[in-house]
Amino acid sequence: MTETQAKKRKSLFELIGDVPGLVTDLVKSEIELLKAELVGKLKAIGIGAGILAGAAIVALLFVGVLLTAAILGLAEVMPGWLAALLVALVLAIVVVVLALIGRKKLMEGVPPVPEKALESVRRDLDAIKGTGKRTSGDRSGPAGAR
């Protein structure tokens, strides 16, 4: 055996002693990689969100132009003030319908409590205590799917 081969070979205890340092280095490098990857992705998300906000602003302007065109088109067959009033009335109806639908959907989620999961946990606790009526056929919910 040459002298360089003897220097490269470490004892078992030296290898075991190196493990904590190697694990620490590995964890630190993984955290740095994670940070770099997240920064890149968050930057892309921010740029994308900014571009989408710009598109939303242009879309609002587009809707304004379309509404103006609708008013001017209706003004050919009726007075201008009546055409504007008619378009405003249609928009008000759309706003009310969308608001009612949105409120209904919002109320479906209020309060944001996972009621089915909580009931399942209550049934499980009752079954563990021996106070509940849990039959072998009762397999509803995530707790029953075993």
Sequence and secondary structure as in RCSB ss.txt:
>XXXX:A:sequence
MTETQAKKRKSLFELIGDVPGLVTDLVKSEIELLKAELVGKLKAIGIGAGILAGAAIVALLFVGVLLTAAILGLA
EVMPGWLAALLVALVLAIVVVVLALIGRKKLMEGVPPVPEKALESVRRDLDAIKGTGKRTSGDRSGPAGAR
>XXXX:A:secstr
  HHHHHH   HHHHHHHHHHHHHHHHHHHHHHHHHHHHHHHHHHHHHHHHHHHHHHHHHHHHHHHHHHHHHHHT
TTS HHHHHHHHHHHHHHHHHHHHHHHHHHHHHT S   HHHHHHHHHHHHHHHT S   TT   HHHH  
